[in-house]
Amino acid sequence: MASVRARATLGATAVVAVALVVAGLLLLNTLRANITRQIDLEAEVTARGVATELATGTTFAELNLDSDTPVQVLDEDGAVRAVSDDLQAISGTGNDQVTPVPENQRPATGDDDGDDDDGDDGDDDEALRPGEVAEGVTPSAGSATIDGETHDYRFARVEVETAHGVEAFVYAGAPLDVERAAISSARTSMLVGFPPLLALVAVVTWLVTRRALGPVEGIRREMAAITHSEDLSRRVPEPATGDEIGRLARTTNETLAALESSVERQRRFVADASHELRSPIASLRTQLEVGEAHPELLDVPGAVQDTIRLQQLAADLLLLARLDAGERPLAGAVRLDRLVADELTQRAGDRVPVVSGEVAEVTVTGSRGQLGRVLGNLLDNAQRHAAGRVRVTLRREGDQALLEVADDGAGVPAGDRERIFERFVRLDDARSRDDGGAGLGLAIARDVATRHGGTLTVTDAPVGGALFVLRVPLRDTADEPTDQR
């Protein structure tokens, strides 16, 4: 397969070749038209010069015609009255004769009654007066032989009424050799000059594309090296050109940085998950081994607790994996006020009673299960840290629903208010097996809030402790709410 450089060079050369051919044809046609006009003008000047002599009283026999220019003078009957010297043959004038007719051999023309016997005489609407030259000129093409040499000519025909009252037509020619020589010279110059010009275009295009695509090749080589070494800390070279290739390199490095961060996050996630799973599994194994050797010492409640913890941790890891894979929530209508009521009903036996403040009727779009998980995680977190009170409120604020969970515990230090939403992060006073979880609840809650187009933040509660605020966009009121369970 041809390279981009080769295709660009071939394409540029082909485009220039087509442009040169079109321009050359236009140039030749323009040159031919201009030279033809000049030749016609030259023939007209010669014909009008002869016609002027006849109009001023010069007779046909007294005309001094240049032997280098074919001139033929016809009368109204088409008879030859005068020709240029050394003219041996002529065509294109309507009469191929080159021998003037003597005056005494001319037939009667019938001029006295004004009849027009020659079809050529009908060209003018009004008859010319004696000594008048017609303004119109009729061009034609033909050939003439002078001194044994035959050439092609452009003839100009001028009508004149001689001073003696004889109507005549003067044909004067101008050679076409100049036109043909000029056209041939221009065509030869094009044929000779076009190939080197195209070669120059190809070479320049090849060099320019090589220089332009050089950084792309550098990016490709570095990306191949990164793939081979699996070292995501490496970056591709960024040219300081500021063009599309420079932006491509910067975007590539940003992608590599994001990939490195994602891979590192996944590695930490796996390591932290392994660490969190190892403790309950080791504890459960120890209890089972002790129970096998000494059945009377088996701690069944402790084994059940470890099993429940493993089950919850596995469910959290599964949900995080689904969120990381880009799973979007169901686009159904969820009544948050009903969700709050159902959750509080299930928590009648919590260590700290959960009370509800303002609970407005609010409908949002999303997954009822995932939003219920957010509320449950927030309440679990509040239960671990509350001294004696947990409060839940739900209200509208603009086009958003605000769900607030407050406790009266120690609160969250300002420096840790973002860190607590990271995975497997637990503050020092929540690291015991009894009081602290795996550090995934708040991380899951924020991820779910983000997937629903909302936010989850923490601040100080009015009565002391922590206040978690979930903001989710309200559902369009034009849509009929259907609580997705």
N, C-alpha and C positions, 0 to 999 in steps of 0.2 A: 504494500500500500504506500502511495506517495506521501511524503511528509507535508506538513502544513506549509513549510517554506517553499517546497517545489510547486505545490498547488497555487500558492499566492503568486509566485514568479510566473508560472504558466498563464494564470488568469490575467495578471497585469499586462503581460506581453501580448496576449490575444486581444485585450481591450484596446491597447495602443495601436496594434496592427489594424484593427477594424476602423479606429478613428483616423489613422493615417490614410487608409484606402478611401474612406468617404471624403476626407478633406482633399485628397489628391484629385478625385473625380470632380469635386466641386471646383477646385482650382483650375483644372483643365477646361471644364465647361465655361467658366468665367473668362479665362484667357482666350478661348476660341471666340466667344461672343464679342469681347472687346476688340480683338484683332479684326474680326469680320466687319464690325462697325467702322474701324479705321480704313479698311480696304474699300468698303462701300463709299466712304467719304472721299477717298482719293479718286475713285472712279467717277463720282459725281462732280468733283472739282474739274476733272479733265473734260467731262461731257459738257458742263456748263461753260467752260472756256471756249469750246468749239461752237456751242450754240450761240454764245455772245458774239463771236466773230460773224456768224451768219446773220444775226439780228442787226448788226451794225453796218451791213452792206457788203461784206466779203462774199464773193460767189463761191460756189462749190469747187470750181477749178482753181480758185486762188487760195484755198485753204492749205496752210502749211502744217501737216500733221506729223507728230513725232513718230519716228519709225520704231521706237522702243515700246510704244503703247498701242494696243490694237484699238483703232477707232473706225467706225463704220457709220456712214450717214445715209439714211433712207428717206425717200420722199413719201408723200401720202399714199402712193400706189405701191409702196414696198420696193421700189426700184432702188438700186445702189447708186448714189450720186457722188460719194467720195469715200475713200478708205485711206488708212495710214500707210506710209511707205513700207515696203518689204513685207506687207501682210499677205501671206500665201493661202491661209485657210482660216475659217472662223465658224463657230457654232454657238447657238444660244441667243442669237439676235433676231431670229425669224427669217433671215435670208443668208444662205451660206455663200453667196456670190461675193467675190473680192475684186471684181472688175467694174468700175463705174460705167453707167450707161451714157453714151454721148447725148448731147442736148438734142441733136437733130433726129435721134432714134427714139426719143421718149414718145410713148403713145399719148393721145389726147386724154386729159384728166377730167375734163368736165368741170373745171373750177368755176366757170362763169356762172353756172346755175346754183352753185353752193352745195351740190350733192356730196355726201360723204360715202365714198365707195370703199374705203379701207376701214376695216373693223377697228384698227388702232386709233382712228381719228375720233372715235366716240368716247374716249376716256375723259375729255373735258366737257363740263356742262356748257361752257361758253366758248365760241371760237376765238382763237388768238388774233390779235391785231398785228399788222406788219411790224416787224422789229421787236416783238414781244417773246419772252422766254417763259415757258410754263413753270410753275412753282413745284409741281409734283415730280417725283423721281420714282421710276420703276426698276427695282434690282432684279437681276437674273444671273444664272450661272452658266458657264460654257467653257469653250477652249479656243485657242488661236495658235496659228503657226506663223512665226516670224523668223526669217533667215534660217529656215529648216528646223527650228526648235519649237516643239509644241508644249504648251503649258496650259494649266487650268486658270481661268480668270473669273472674277466677279464683275459683271457688266452693270452700268447704270444708264438708263434710257431717259433722255430729256427731250421734250417736245419744244419746237421753236417755229415761229412764223418769220421767215426771212424778210429782209427789208424790201425784197422784190415780190412779196406776197406769196411765196411758196412754203407750204407746210412741210416740215422735215422732222425727222427723229434721229437724234445723235446717240449712238451707242459707244461708250468708252469703257475699257476694261482695266482692272488692276489685278496683278498676279496674286495667286493664292500661295505661292511658294513661301512667302514670309510667314503666313499663318502656319503652314505645315512644318516649317523649320522650327518655329517657336514651340509648337505643340510637341514636336518630336524631342526637342531639347529638354523641355520641362518633364516629359515622360521619362526620358533617359535619366535625368537627374533624380527623379523619384525612385526609379528602379535601382539606381546605384546607391542612393542615400538611405532608403528605407531599411535595408538589412542591417547596416551598422547601427542605425538608430534603435532598431528593435533589440539588437544585441546589447547595446548600452542600457536600455530599459531593463532587460532581463538581469544584467549584472548588478545594476543599482538596486533593483527590487530584491535580488538574492541577498545582497549585503545588508540592506536595511532590515529585511525580515529576520536575518540571522542575528543582527544586533538587537532587534526588538524581542525576539523569542529566546534569546540567550538566558535572561532571568527565568523564563518558564522552564527551561531545561534544568537550571539550577534548583528550582523548586521541586521538579520531578525527581531529581537525583536525591535530594535531601529527604523527600517523602519516602522514597524507596529504602533509603538507609534507616529511617525511623521505623518503617514497617519491619525491616529485617532485624533490627536490634531491639524492637519493642520498647525503646526508650522514649517515652512521651514527653520528657523534659526538653528534648531538642526542638529547635525551631528552624523554619526555612529562612533563607536570606531575604531581606526586604530591600529592594532597590529604592534609592532616593529620588525616583523620577516623578512620583505623584500621579502616575497614570493608572490605567486599568490594571496593569500587571502588578504595580505597587499595591493597589487596593486588594488584588487577589492574594498577594503574599500576606498582607496584614490580616485578611479574613481567614486565611489558612492557619496562621499562628493563633488567632483567637479560637478557631475550632480546635486546634491542638491543645490549647490551654483548657478549654471547656472539657475536652475528652480526658485530659490528664486529671482534672479535678473530679470528673465523674468516676474515673477508674479508682482514684485514691479514695473517694467517698465509698465506693463499693467495697474496696479492700478493708477500710475501717469498719464498714457495716458487717462484713463477714466475720472479721476478727472480734468485734464487740458481741455479735450474735453468738459466736462460738463460746466466748467467755461467759455470757449470760446463761447459755444452755448448759455449760459444763457444771456450774454449781448445783442446780437442782437435780441434774442427772446423777452427779456424784453422791449427793445427799440421799437420793432415792435408792441408789445402788447399795450404799452403805447400810441403810435401814433394812433393805431386803436381805442382804447377806447376814446381818446380825439376827434378823428374824428367822432365817433359815437355820442358823446354828443354835439360837436360843429363842424359840418361839415366844416365850413369856416376855422377852424384851422388845418385841416388835412394836414400833410406834406407828400404829395405823393412821391416826389423825395427821401426823407429820408427813407420812407417805402420801396421803390424799392431798394435803396442801401442796406438796411438791408436784404432784401430778397436775393439779389445777393450775399451778403457776406455769408448768411446761405447756399446758393446753393454751393458756392465755398468750404466752409468749409466741407460740407457733402461729396463733391467729393474727397477732400483731405483725409478725414478720411477713405473713402471707398478704395482709392488707397493704403493707408498705411496698412489697414487690409489685402488687397490682397497680398502686399509685405511681411507682417509678416507671412502669411500663406504659404510662400515659392513659390509663383507664379513665374515662369520663363518666361523671355521675348520670343517672337516669334523668331525663328531662321531664319529670313529672311535677305536679303541684304538691307541696308539703305544707300542712298546717302546723307551724311551729308551736302554737299554743296547745294543740292536742298532744304534740310530741312531749312538751314539758309536763303536761298533766300525767301522761302515761309513765314517764320516767320517775316522777315523784311518787306515784302510786307503788312502783316496784321497790322504792327505797324506804319503806316504812320502818325497817329494822336497822338502819344505819347508826353508827356510833354517835354521830352528831345529827340532830334533826335538820332536815332541809325544809326551809320555809320559802314560800313564793310571795313576791311583792306584786308589782303591776305586771299582769300578763295580758297583753293586747292580742286581739285576733289578727294573726299575721300569716300570710301565705307566701312561700318562696318556691323557687324552681330547683329541683335537685333530687337526690336520693334520700329517702326517709331513713334507711338503714345507716348510711354514712353520717348523716346529720345527728341521728340518735347516738352514734358512736362518739361524736364530738362532745355532745352534752354529757354522756356517761363518763368520758375521760376527764372532763373538767370537774364533774362532781366527785369522782374518785380522788383527783388531786386535792380538791378542797377538803375532803374528808380526812386525808392524811395530815393536813397542816392546820385545820381549824381547831380553835380552843373550845368553842361551844356553840358556834353558829355558822350556818351556810345559807345563803340567800340567793334566789334565782329571780330575775326580772326579765320581761320581754316587752319591747315597745317599738314603735315606728320612729324613724328619724329621717325625714326627707323621703328618698326612694330606697331606703335600706331598712332592714330589720336588725335590731340590736338585742342580742341575748347576752346577759351579764350574769356571771357567777362570782359571788363575793364570799370570803371567809374572814374570820377574825383572828387568824393566826399571826405568825411573825412577818408575813409578807415576803416579797421577792426583792433583794437588793437591786438598785438601779443598774449596776454593772452586769447583772446576770439575767436581765429581762429578755434578752435575745438568745442567750446561751441555753436557757432552759428548753427552748424549742428545737434544739439539736438532738439528734438521735443518741440514745444511751447516755444522755447527760442527766446527772442527778446532783443536787446540791449536797453538801457534806452532811447536813442533818437528816437527809432522806436516803442514806445508803444502806441502812440496816435491812435485813431480809424482811423484817416484820413491817416496818414503816414505808420503805421505798419500793417502788416498782422497778421495772427494767429500764425506765427512762425513755419509753417509746410513746406513752400516752399523749403528751403534749405535742410531740413531733407529728404523730398521726393526726391530731386535731388541726394543726396548722395546715398540713398538706391537704386535708379534706376541705378546709375553708378556702384555700387557694383554688382548688379544683372547682369550687362553686362560685368563683368570681368574688370571693369575699376576703376578709382579713381576720386575724386573731392576734390580739395584743394583751399585755398585762400592765396594770398600773396599781396604784394604792387604792384600797377600798376606803370608803368614808369612815368606817368604824375601825380602821386598822386592818392589817392583813392584805391579801392580794385580791385584785379585781380583774377577772378575765373577761374581755369584751369580744364577742363574735359579731361581725358585721357581714350580712349577706344581702344581695340585691333582692328587692321585692319582686314578686311575680306580676306581670302585666294584668291589670284589673279586667282587661277585655277577655282574658282566658278564664274559662270556668274552672275553679279549683277542684281537683280530685286527689284526695290524700293518698299518696303512693306508699303502700305498706310493703 
